[in-house]
Structure formats: structure tokens, C-alpha cells
Amino acid sequence: IAGVIERNKLYSFQKILWRALRGNLLFHNMEVEEPSIEKSTDDGEPVYEDVFIAMVHGSELVNKIKRICDAFNAVIYDVPDDKETRDKTLQDVNSRLSDIKKVLDQTRQTRIEQLNEIQKDIDDWSILVRKEKSVYGQMNLFKNEQQSLIAEGWVPTNKIDEIRSTLGKAMKKMPTSVVITEKDTVRIKPTYNITNKFTKCFQSIVDSYGIANYREINPALYTIITFPFLFAIMFGDIGHGILMFLAALFVCIKEKQLALIDNEIFSMLFSGRYVILLMGAFSIFTGLVYNEMFAKPLSLFSTNNWVWENVGTPNEENMINQRADLSQFHQKAYPFGMDPAWMDAENKLLFMNSYKMKMSVVVGVIHMLFGTVISLFNFVHFKSSINIIGVFIPEFIFMVSIFGYLAFSIVYKWCTDWTGSNPPSLLNMLINMFLSPGNVKSDEQLYSGQSTVQLILLLLAVICIPWLLLYKPFALKMKHKNEKPLEITEDIEEEYAPKPFVFTDEFINRAVGTIEYCLSGISHTASYLRLWALSLAHGQLSEVLWNMLLDMAFNFENAVVRTLAIFAIFAAWFGLTIAILLLMEGLSAFLHALRLHWVEFNSKFFTGTGYKFTPFSFRKIMKRLREESKAYV
């Protein structure tokens, strides 16, 4: 008996035959390499089979095997007893298989040729079908009223005349007319920000935080300057800034050729090429302020501003410590940036630490005050006198009274000659301003009349808290007291419908906003200290790389060895500079600058609860189709 059985049933089938026939059979099987074309699993997986042959004595045993084969769904084939008949049958089967194979090969070849012909037009067909489908999808949104189609949608105001002209030209060939009218609606309008290749990435940075409300001030305009500047404060180094600037400049010059590169990581960097360009340019500027180029100072101007006197005796390397004589300090300060004399001073780290920390606080306070002032323009544009009186004025007074005063104290302390006296601690001054209002110790006094000024500022800050909390909710309650509830006659989705005024909701929101603003003033100011921390870390890493690598190469006494060492070690130093200081430190500074804009700056004026204007566009349809094709490939 010969037949075919599924491979996963073969073991059980063989075992049952052996037991049923008590071993009185000769069994042989062989695997079929190709899967069955007639069978498949429920999941669509192919089924593999084995050919078997069983030889026994007696018709009873043959019948028993056939019953077992039926139980296992095995297919039994008739095998003639005569050898000549078997050979002839085999020859006929092989002949039929050969004919079938020829038919299949010809069919496959014809199908391949037809598919190759179709492939030439498949992209055009896909685009055409997708366009038609999108057009019909938009037409399905039209309303059919009084034998006319009515379409409602958003159109940029500056494009209305162009759309009317375009539709007028199209309607000349059709026996119909189109009328465009502006409709009054209470639906929340979408936001449309026009961008170009330069501003697109900055707008994406803002949109990642939130979409501006309709006619709300767009933070992207200010982000173009403030974002690379805050980045540069943390990344300030002339050499690193030049490398970053040149790399971005190369990408900007070759943008047409590089735009064809299909790589996800490179595409992200390519889209932000102008952001990186500005970050490099601003880093060069802050590097000049810090007077650091690969952790080394530059003597761009005269350095004869200090009179030095020797301290102690020379060491084993014939080096001696020097101290600046401040009493003989020339009245000509270093014109721009940090004096290079600080770079070799023993208290360099202490001085730079204090300078950058205070600078971070001053920059942070200015940045937050700028955001608060921008909110005024939003309120003026929307003619919201309640928000001007109940939000902007108390927020501005509160911020200036405490943190603006701190920034003023820092600048005042910088501009004061403290020779012969100990300058007061500004941190203790700010703490005692709250713990001991109106009392300033004589040895901690920064200027005359300080206690009175601090007491007045503290009282103003305290008054602003209930002002922020109570004025706006009750003013809105009085405003809406005699107004009728807004009746919405349009079919508007809930998310795009205007929200009715509810006093309890407004009061709770204002309470949360007041607590958040007052407490965030401290946390946000402290958050700007990341400018100081990352700037110091960047400078120290750069200095460590220089001292541990290049300094070692320069210290070889043999000229030949020194030359070879410089070439070899320079490659390692340059590679580590690119990998650690430009890529890793650059990414870290980028993320921190992003955080300062999203949280500390935008929260002062930017609501960001709008939705983007997304016009119907064939270009976007084709772009999406290309992305789907890439994903499929």
C-alpha cells in the first residue's frame, strides 16, 4: 500500500501501524520537499507531506491498514502488481508532470512579462487613484441642498482672491457657477503659520510643544534668536562653534544634493541645518565672551592691564607663582570678553563658577520677563482688559519685585568696587528678604536704603498673589452676569466648539494658575542654572581632553618623536572632540535649551491649545504615498 500523509502525523501513523499489525509489516517513508498545493493550515501556513509504502501479507491486514489511513486522512494510491504496468504508469505520470511543468513555466513567464509592463505605470496609477479617492472623500463632505452643493472649509484670508480667480477659470468650461461667501461662525479657527526652509525647523520646535491659538503670538519668531543663544551659553567655545558652523554651512550650500539622501537620522539633522548653523554662529560669539578656543584663551587685545609680583620661590621646573597687584591695575580693562589672565589663575574655576552662575540667573530672569511682556501684546490684540489688569500686571510686578530685583542686585554687585570690604552674599540677601523683611545687617548691606526697598518689593509681591487669584474670575463673572448663554446653531464637533463660562471652573483654573506662577518663579529661575552647569562641564571636558592628549604630545623632548606623536594624538583628540564635545555635549545642550523654551519661556505667554490648518494638498498625498512605498519595500 502506497500513499501520502501529512508530516506532523507520520510518527503517530507509523506507531499505530506497528502496534495494530504487531510488527508484521515493512514500512518506508520519504519526505516531499515542496509543500502541498492542495492543503494549508487555518492560518494559511503551508502543509508538508511524506510519501510512505507499507508491505504486508494477507488481505485482512491490507484492509486494516486502509482503515487506519482513513483515520489519519492519508491519501492511498493504487499501485499495480505487475512491474511492466508499474513502469508504464510511472512513465505516464512523468510525462503528465513534464507537460504540467511546461504549462506552469509558460504561465509564470507570461505573468512576469505582464507584471513588468504594469510596473511601468503602477506608480502613476497609484497616484491617480489616490488623488481621485481623496477628491471624492472631500466631495462626500459637501452638503446637498436645493439642487446645489455647499462646501464649508477654512481658507487663508490672503488667498481668497486667488481661489476665486482659479475657480472662475475652471468654471468657464462647465455649465455651472461657483459662489464664495465668508461665513460667520463660532467654531474655533485653525492656526496657519507660513514657513520657509529657514523657519520650518524653528516652527517645528514650537509645534512640538503646542499649536498656537488663532491669532496668538507665535513663539517661533523669538525662538530663532533665543534658542541658539541659550544653546551657545552652554556650548560657548570658539573652536567648537567654528566646527559646528562649518559643518552646517556645508550642508546648507549642498542642500539640493544632500536632500536626496534617504536616511532617517541624516534627514533629522538635514531638516535642522539652519538651526545648527545659528547655534554654531552664536557659540562662536559666546566663545569670544568666555575667551575660550578648545579650552585655551586668545590674547586678541593688549594684555598689559595687570602688574604682577612674584610670590614664594621657584619650584623644580623653575616656575614661580605670581599675584596681581590691584593697587597698580591699569585703568584700561580688557576690551571684550574674558581677560586671558584669568585662564591661568589659581582661582579661575571659582571665578568662572561665580560669573557663569550669576550670568545664568540674569539671562533667565530677562528671558522670563520677556515672555511675560509678550503676553501683554496677546491681551492687547484680543482686547482683553481683564487679562491685562488681572493677569499681566500682577504677574509682571511679582516677577520684577523678586527675581528682577535679584538680577538687578547681581549687576549692581558686579559694577561696585569692593576693594577693602567683603561683598554681601546675594543668596543670603534674598533669603533674609523673606525671613526678616525690612531688616538688613550693616555688614550685608549692598546699597543705602536697601531695607526699605526690599520691604516695598516684598509687599508688592504679596499683594499680587490675591490680585492674581481673585480679580479675573470675579471680573468675568460680572461680565457674563447679564449675557445670554451662547446658542450654537451649527453642527460643530465638541473639541472645536467655544466653551461656556462657568465661574467655578474659572476660579479653580485661576487658583491653579496663581499657585503655579508663584512657585514656578523660583523653580524656573533655578532651572536656568543649567546654563551655568553645562557651560562649566563643557569647558572642563574640553580642558581635560587638551591636557591629557595634546599636552602630552607637546611635552616630548625629541623633535621627531614629538612630531609623530602630535600627528597621532591629534587624530585621537579631534575624534574625541567631535564625538564627545560636539555630538554628545551638543545634543545635551540642545535638549536643555529645548526645555527652557518649552517650560520656562512659553509658559509665560503661550497657550498652545489650538490646532493646525491642514489644507487639502496633492503634494502631501504623494509624499504619504512615497513613505508608504518605502515602508512596504
C-alpha positions in Angstrom: 0.0 0.0 0.0 1.4 3.4 -1.0 0.2 6.9 -0.2 0.8 10.3 1.2 0.3 11.6 4.8 1.0 14.9 6.5 4.4 15.1 8.0 3.3 16.0 11.5 1.1 12.8 11.6 3.7 10.5 10.3 5.2 9.4 13.7 1.7 8.6 15.2 0.7 6.8 12.0 3.8 4.6 12.0 3.4 3.8 15.7 -0.2 2.8 15.4 0.5 0.6 12.3 3.3 -1.1 14.2 1.0 -1.9 17.2 -2.1 -2.8 15.1 -0.1 -5.3 12.9 2.2 -6.4 15.8 5.2 -5.6 13.8 4.2 -7.7 10.8 4.9 -5.1 8.1 7.7 -3.4 6.2 7.3 0.4 6.3 9.4 3.0 4.5 8.8 6.8 4.0 10.4 9.7 2.2 9.9 13.5 2.6 8.4 15.6 -0.1 10.5 18.7 -0.4 7.8 21.1 -1.7 4.7 21.9 0.3 1.3 20.6 -0.8 -0.5 22.9 -3.3 -3.9 21.5 -2.3 -3.7 21.8 1.5 -2.9 24.6 4.0 -3.5 25.3 7.7 -6.2 27.6 9.1 -3.5 30.3 9.4 -2.6 29.9 5.8 0.7 28.2 6.6 1.9 25.5 4.0 1.5 21.8 4.8 4.4 19.4 4.2 3.8 15.8 3.4 5.7 12.4 3.3 5.3 9.5 0.9 5.1 6.1 2.5 4.8 2.5 1.4 3.7 -0.4 3.7 4.1 -4.1 2.7 2.2 -6.9 4.5 0.8 -10.4 3.9 -2.9 -11.1 3.6 -6.0 -9.1 2.6 -7.1 -8.7 6.2 -4.0 -6.7 7.1 -4.4 -4.6 3.9 -7.9 -3.7 4.9 -6.8 -2.9 8.4 -4.1 -0.5 7.0 -6.7 1.2 4.8 -8.9 1.9 7.7 -6.0 3.4 9.7 -5.1 5.5 6.6 -8.7 6.8 6.5 -8.5 7.7 10.2 -5.3 9.8 9.6 -6.7 11.4 6.3 -3.9 9.7 4.4 -4.3 9.5 0.6 -3.8 6.0 -0.8 -2.7 5.5 -4.4 -3.3 2.3 -6.4 -0.1 0.5 -7.3 -0.3 -2.2 -9.9 1.2 -5.6 -9.0 2.8 -6.2 -12.4 6.2 -4.5 -12.9 5.6 -3.6 -16.6 2.3 -2.0 -15.7 4.0 0.0 -12.9 6.8 1.1 -15.3 4.2 2.3 -17.8 2.2 4.1 -15.2 5.3 5.8 -13.9 6.2 6.8 -17.5 2.7 8.3 -18.0 2.9 10.2 -14.7 6.3 11.7 -15.5 5.0 12.7 -18.9 2.0 14.4 -17.4 4.2 16.1 -14.9 6.5 17.4 -17.6 3.6 18.8 -19.6 2.2 20.5 -16.5 5.6 21.9 -15.7 5.9 23.4 -19.2 2.4 24.9 -18.8 3.3 26.4 -15.4 6.6 27.8 -16.6 4.9 29.4 -19.6 2.2 30.8 -17.4 4.7 32.1 -14.9 6.8 33.7 -17.7 3.7 35.3 -19.2 2.6 36.6 -15.8 6.1 38.1 -15.2 6.1 39.9 -18.6 2.6 41.3 -17.9 3.6 42.4 -14.4 6.7 44.1 -15.8 4.6 46.0 -18.2 2.2 47.0 -15.5 5.1 48.0 -13.2 6.0 50.8 -15.5 2.6 52.5 -14.9 1.8 51.3 -11.4 3.2 54.4 -9.7 1.2 56.7 -11.9 -1.9 54.6 -11.4 -1.4 54.6 -7.6 -1.0 58.4 -7.6 -4.1 58.9 -9.8 -6.2 56.5 -7.8 -5.1 58.1 -4.5 -5.9 61.6 -5.9 -9.3 60.5 -7.1 -10.1 58.8 -3.8 -9.0 62.0 -1.9 -11.1 64.2 -4.1 -14.2 62.0 -3.7 -13.5 61.9 0.0 -13.7 65.7 0.2 -16.7 65.8 -2.1 -18.5 63.4 0.3 -18.3 66.2 2.9 -20.3 68.6 0.7 -23.9 69.3 1.7 -26.7 68.8 -0.9 -29.3 71.5 -0.5 -31.8 72.8 -3.1 -30.1 71.2 -6.1 -26.7 72.7 -5.2 -23.6 71.5 -3.4 -22.4 73.5 -0.4 -18.8 73.1 0.9 -17.6 74.6 4.2 -14.0 75.0 4.9 -11.1 77.2 6.0 -9.3 79.4 3.6 -6.3 81.8 4.3 -7.6 85.4 4.1 -4.8 86.4 1.7 -5.7 83.5 -0.7 -9.4 84.3 -1.2 -9.0 86.4 -4.4 -6.6 83.8 -5.8 -9.1 81.0 -5.1 -11.9 83.0 -6.7 -9.9 83.6 -9.8 -8.9 80.0 -10.1 -12.4 78.7 -9.7 -13.7 81.3 -12.2 -11.2 80.0 -14.8 -12.2 76.4 -14.1 -16.0 77.1 -14.3 -15.7 78.6 -17.8 -15.6 75.1 -19.3 -18.6 73.9 -17.1 -22.3 74.8 -17.3 -22.4 75.8 -13.7 -21.3 78.6 -11.3 -19.5 78.9 -8.0 -20.2 81.4 -5.3 -17.7 82.0 -2.5 -19.0 83.8 0.6 -17.5 84.3 4.0 -19.5 82.8 6.8 -19.7 83.9 10.4 -19.1 81.1 12.7 -18.4 80.5 16.4 -16.2 77.5 15.6 -12.6 77.8 16.9 -10.5 78.7 13.9 -7.3 76.8 13.0 -3.8 78.3 13.0 -1.9 78.8 9.8 1.8 79.7 10.1 3.6 80.4 6.9 7.1 79.0 6.9 10.1 78.6 4.6 13.1 76.3 4.7 14.8 78.6 7.2 11.9 79.0 9.7 10.4 75.5 9.3 12.6 73.8 11.9 12.0 76.6 14.5 8.3 76.3 13.9 8.5 72.5 14.4 10.2 73.1 17.7 7.3 75.3 18.8 4.6 73.0 17.3 6.1 70.1 19.3 5.1 71.9 22.4 1.7 73.0 21.2 -0.1 74.7 18.3 -0.8 78.4 18.8 -4.4 79.5 19.2 -5.8 81.5 16.3 -4.1 85.0 16.1 -2.0 84.2 19.2 1.6 85.4 19.1 3.8 82.7 17.5 6.9 82.0 19.7 8.8 80.7 16.7 9.8 84.3 15.7 11.7 84.8 19.0 12.9 81.2 19.1 15.0 81.9 16.0 17.3 84.1 18.2 16.8 82.9 21.8 17.1 79.2 21.1 20.6 79.3 19.5 21.7 81.9 22.1 20.7 79.8 25.1 22.4 76.8 23.4 25.5 78.9 22.9 25.7 79.9 26.5 26.1 76.2 27.4 28.3 75.4 24.4 30.4 78.5 24.2 33.7 77.8 22.6 35.2 79.5 19.5 36.8 76.3 18.1 33.7 74.1 18.7 31.4 76.8 17.3 33.5 77.1 14.1 33.4 73.3 13.5 29.6 73.2 14.0 29.1 76.3 11.9 31.2 75.0 9.0 29.5 71.6 9.1 26.1 73.2 8.9 27.2 75.7 6.3 28.4 72.9 4.1 25.0 71.2 4.4 23.2 74.4 3.6 25.3 75.0 0.5 24.9 71.5 -0.8 21.3 71.1 0.4 19.9 70.2 -3.1 22.3 67.3 -3.5 22.1 66.2 0.2 18.2 66.3 0.2 18.2 63.2 -2.0 19.9 61.1 0.8 17.4 58.6 2.2 18.5 58.1 5.8 16.3 58.7 8.8 19.0 60.1 11.1 20.6 62.3 8.5 17.1 63.6 7.5 16.6 64.8 11.1 19.9 66.6 11.0 19.3 67.9 7.5 15.9 69.4 8.5 17.6 71.3 11.3 20.6 72.6 9.3 19.7 76.2 9.8 19.2 75.8 13.5 22.7 74.1 13.7 24.1 76.9 11.6 22.9 79.6 14.1 23.9 77.5 17.1 27.4 77.4 15.7 27.5 81.1 15.0 26.2 82.0 18.4 28.7 79.6 20.0 31.5 81.5 18.3 30.2 84.7 19.9 29.8 83.3 23.4 33.2 81.6 23.0 34.7 85.1 22.4 32.9 86.3 25.5 34.4 83.4 27.5 37.6 83.8 25.6 37.9 80.0 25.1 39.1 78.2 22.0 39.4 74.5 22.6 39.8 75.3 26.3 42.7 77.8 25.6 42.4 81.6 25.9 43.2 84.0 23.0 45.1 87.3 23.5 43.2 89.2 20.9 43.8 92.6 22.6 46.5 94.1 24.8 47.2 92.1 28.0 49.3 94.7 29.7 46.5 95.6 32.1 48.0 93.8 35.2 51.1 94.4 37.3 52.4 91.1 38.6 54.5 90.4 41.7 56.3 87.1 42.4 55.1 85.0 45.4 57.3 82.4 47.0 60.3 80.7 45.4 60.7 78.9 42.1 59.9 75.2 42.0 61.8 72.4 40.5 60.7 73.4 37.0 61.9 77.0 37.6 58.2 78.1 37.7 57.1 80.7 40.2 53.6 81.9 41.4 52.6 85.4 40.6 49.9 87.6 42.1 48.3 90.7 40.5 48.8 93.9 42.3 45.3 95.5 42.2 46.6 98.8 43.5 48.6 99.3 40.4 45.9 97.9 38.0 45.9 100.0 34.8 42.8 101.8 34.1 42.4 100.1 30.7 40.3 96.9 31.1 40.3 94.1 28.5 38.1 95.5 25.7 35.9 92.4 25.0 35.4 89.1 26.6 37.2 87.4 29.5 40.7 88.6 30.2 43.1 85.8 29.4 44.9 86.4 32.7 42.1 84.6 34.4 42.7 81.4 32.5 45.9 80.6 34.3 44.8 81.9 37.7 44.5 79.6 40.7 41.0 80.8 41.4 40.0 80.5 37.8 37.4 77.8 38.5 36.0 79.7 41.5 35.7 82.9 39.5 34.2 81.3 36.3 31.8 79.4 38.5 30.5 82.5 40.2 30.4 84.5 37.0 28.5 81.9 34.9 26.1 81.1 37.7 25.1 84.8 38.1 25.0 85.3 34.4 22.6 82.3 34.1 20.3 83.9 36.6 20.3 87.3 34.9 19.7 85.7 31.4 16.9 83.6 32.8 15.1 86.5 34.5 15.4 88.6 31.3 14.1 85.7 29.3 11.1 85.1 31.6 10.3 88.8 31.8 10.4 89.0 28.0 7.9 86.2 27.9 5.7 88.0 30.4 5.8 91.2 28.3 4.8 89.2 25.2 1.6 88.2 27.0 0.7 91.8 27.1 0.6 92.0 23.3 -1.6 89.0 23.2 -4.1 90.6 25.6 -4.0 93.9 23.7 -4.6 92.2 20.4 -7.6 90.3 21.8 -8.8 93.5 23.6 -8.9 91.6 26.9 -8.7 94.4 29.6 -9.5 91.8 32.2 -6.4 89.8 31.4 -4.2 92.9 31.3 -5.4 94.1 34.7 -5.9 90.7 36.4 -3.0 88.7 34.8 -0.3 90.7 33.2 0.2 93.5 35.7 0.3 91.3 38.8 2.5 88.7 37.1 4.9 91.4 35.9 5.0 93.1 39.3 5.5 89.8 41.1 8.4 88.7 38.8 10.1 92.1 38.9 9.7 92.5 42.7 11.6 89.3 43.5 13.5 87.9 40.6 14.0 91.2 38.7 15.4 92.6 41.9 17.8 89.7 42.2 19.0 90.3 38.7 19.5 94.0 39.5 21.4 93.1 42.6 23.8 90.8 40.6 24.5 93.6 38.1 24.9 96.2 40.9 27.3 93.9 42.7 29.4 93.5 39.6 29.6 97.2 39.0 30.7 98.1 42.5 34.3 98.2 43.6 34.5 96.1 46.8 38.2 96.7 47.4 38.9 96.6 51.2 35.5 95.2 52.1 33.6 91.9 51.8 30.8 91.8 49.2 27.5 90.6 50.7 26.0 87.2 49.7 23.1 87.7 47.4 21.7 84.3 48.3 21.5 85.3 52.0 20.1 88.7 51.0 17.2 87.0 49.1 16.5 84.6 52.0 16.6 87.3 54.6 14.3 89.4 52.4 11.5 86.9 53.3 12.6 85.8 56.7 13.5 89.3 58.1 11.6 91.9 55.9 12.9 95.4 56.5 16.0 94.3 58.3 19.4 94.3 56.7 22.6 93.9 58.7 25.3 96.6 58.2 27.9 94.1 57.1 25.5 92.6 54.5 24.2 95.9 53.0 24.5 96.2 49.3 23.4 99.8 49.0 21.9 102.5 51.2 18.2 102.3 51.7 18.2 98.6 50.9 15.9 97.6 53.7 13.1 100.0 52.7 13.3 99.0 49.0 13.2 95.3 49.9 10.2 95.8 52.2 8.3 97.6 49.5 9.1 95.0 46.9 8.0 92.2 49.2 4.7 93.9 50.0 4.1 94.3 46.3 4.8 90.6 45.7 2.4 89.6 48.5 -0.3 91.9 47.2 0.0 90.4 43.7 -1.0 86.9 44.9 -4.6 87.6 45.8 -4.8 90.0 42.9 -3.9 87.2 40.5 -6.3 84.8 42.3 -9.4 86.9 42.6 -9.6 89.7 40.1 -10.1 87.7 36.8 -12.8 85.2 38.0 -15.0 87.8 39.6 -14.5 90.3 36.7 -15.5 87.6 34.2 -18.5 86.7 36.4 -19.7 90.3 36.3 -19.1 90.5 32.6 -21.2 87.4 31.9 -23.8 88.1 34.5 -26.3 89.7 32.2 -25.3 87.9 29.0 -27.5 85.2 27.5 -26.0 81.7 27.0 -24.3 81.3 23.7 -26.7 79.4 21.3 -24.8 77.2 18.8 -26.9 76.6 15.7 -24.1 75.0 13.7 -23.1 71.3 13.6 -19.8 71.7 15.4 -17.6 69.0 17.0 -17.2 69.4 20.7 -13.5 70.0 20.6 -13.9 72.9 18.2 -16.9 74.5 19.9 -16.5 77.5 22.2 -16.6 76.7 25.9 -19.3 78.4 28.0 -18.2 80.4 31.1 -18.5 78.5 34.4 -17.4 80.5 37.4 -16.3 77.5 39.5 -14.1 76.2 36.6 -12.6 79.6 36.0 -11.9 80.1 39.8 -10.2 76.7 40.0 -8.2 77.3 36.9 -7.1 80.7 38.2 -6.2 79.2 41.6 -4.0 76.6 39.9 -2.5 79.2 37.6 -1.7 81.5 40.6 0.0 78.8 42.6 1.9 77.5 39.5 3.1 81.0 38.6 4.2 82.0 42.0 6.0 78.7 42.8 7.4 78.3 39.2 9.1 81.7 39.6 11.5 80.0 42.0 11.8 76.7 40.1 12.1 78.3 36.7 14.8 80.7 37.9 16.7 77.8 39.3 16.1 75.9 36.1 18.2 78.5 34.2 21.2 77.4 36.3 21.5 74.6 33.8 23.2 77.2 31.6 25.9 77.6 34.2 26.3 73.8 34.9 26.5 72.7 31.2 28.8 75.6 30.4 31.3 74.6 33.1 31.0 71.0 32.2 31.7 71.7 28.5 34.7 73.8 29.4 36.1 71.3 31.8 35.7 68.4 29.4 37.4 70.4 26.7 40.3 71.2 29.0 40.7 67.6 30.1 40.9 66.4 26.5 43.6 69.0 25.7 45.6 68.4 28.9 45.5 64.6 28.6 46.2 64.3 24.9 47.8 67.3 23.2 49.8 68.5 26.2 51.3 65.0 26.4 52.4 65.2 22.8 53.9 68.7 23.1 56.0 67.6 26.1 58.2 65.0 24.2 61.7 66.3 24.1 62.8 64.5 20.9 61.7 66.6 17.9 61.0 63.6 15.7 59.0 61.7 18.4 57.2 64.9 19.2 56.2 65.5 15.6 55.0 61.9 15.2 53.2 62.0 18.5 51.4 65.2 17.6 50.1 63.7 14.3 48.9 60.5 16.0 47.5 62.1 19.1 45.8 64.9 17.2 43.7 62.4 15.4 42.5 60.9 18.7 41.9 64.3 20.2 40.0 65.5 17.1 37.9 62.4 17.0 37.0 62.6 20.7 36.3 66.3 20.3 33.8 65.5 17.5 32.2 62.5 19.3 32.0 63.9 22.9 32.0 67.7 22.8 30.2 68.3 19.5 27.8 65.4 19.3 27.1 64.3 22.9 27.5 67.7 24.6 25.8 69.4 21.6 22.8 67.1 21.9 22.7 67.7 25.7 22.8 71.5 25.3 20.1 71.3 22.6 17.8 69.3 24.8 18.3 71.7 27.7 17.7 74.7 25.5 14.5 73.0 24.3 13.3 72.5 27.8 14.0 76.2 28.7 11.9 77.3 25.8 9.0 74.8 26.2 8.6 75.2 30.0 10.2 78.4 31.3 9.6 80.7 28.3 6.5 79.5 26.6 4.5 79.1 29.8 4.7 82.9 30.4 2.5 83.8 27.4 1.8 80.8 25.1 -1.4 78.9 25.5 -0.7 76.4 22.7 -4.2 74.8 22.6 -5.0 75.5 19.0 -5.0 73.1 16.0 -3.1 73.4 12.8 -4.6 74.4 9.5 -4.2 71.4 7.2 -5.3 72.3 3.6 -6.1 69.7 1.0 -2.9 69.1 -0.9 -2.0 66.6 -3.7 1.7 67.1 -2.7 1.0 65.7 0.8 -0.9 62.8 -0.7 2.1 62.0 -3.0 4.5 62.3 -0.1 2.5 60.0 2.0 2.3 57.5 -0.8 6.1 57.6 -1.2 6.6 57.0 2.5 4.2 54.0 2.4 6.1 52.6 -0.6 9.4 52.9 1.3 7.8 51.2 4.3 6.5 48.4 2.1 9.9 47.9 0.5 
